[in-house]
């Protein structure tokens, strides 16, 4: 459940894929996958790249959060207690 909420939050933060994906890159990917670059194929490529980016970032952030939680649980939340 946390991963899904994290992915939704990242998707809202990064915004529209047309702003951060280069048009030439998406056209070359569409040519490679679909052997053509019609408008519908370009929209499919933008959609696919957007979800790959969102779930890759969500997986990375989720992994880091889980690792930090395990470290905090194992070593305590603060080393200041020994002072």
C-alpha positions, 0 to 999 in steps of 0.5 A, spaced: 500 500 500 505 504 501 509 503 494 502 505 491 501 511 495 509 513 493 508 512 486 502 516 486 505 521 489 511 521 485 507 521 479 503 527 481 510 531 483 513 529 476 507 532 472 506 531 465 511 527 461 511 531 455 515 536 459 520 532 461 521 527 455 524 529 449 520 529 442 526 526 438 527 521 443 520 518 443 519 519 436 526 514 435 523 509 441 516 509 437 520 508 430 523 502 434 517 499 437 512 500 432 516 501 425 512 508 425 511 514 429 504 516 428 501 520 433 497 515 437 504 511 437 507 517 440 502 517 445 503 510 447 511 511 448 510 517 452 505 513 457 510 507 457 516 511 458 512 515 464 510 509 467 517 506 467 520 513 470 515 513 475 515 506 478 523 506 477 523 512 482 518 509 486 522 502 487 528 506 488 525 511 494 521 505 497 528 501 497 531 507 501 526 508 506 525 500 507 533 500 508 533 506 513 527 503 517 531 497 518 537 501 520 534 505 525 530 499 528 537 495 528 541 501 531 536 505 535 533 512 532 539 516 535 546 515 537 545 521 542 543 517 548 550 515 549 552 522 551 
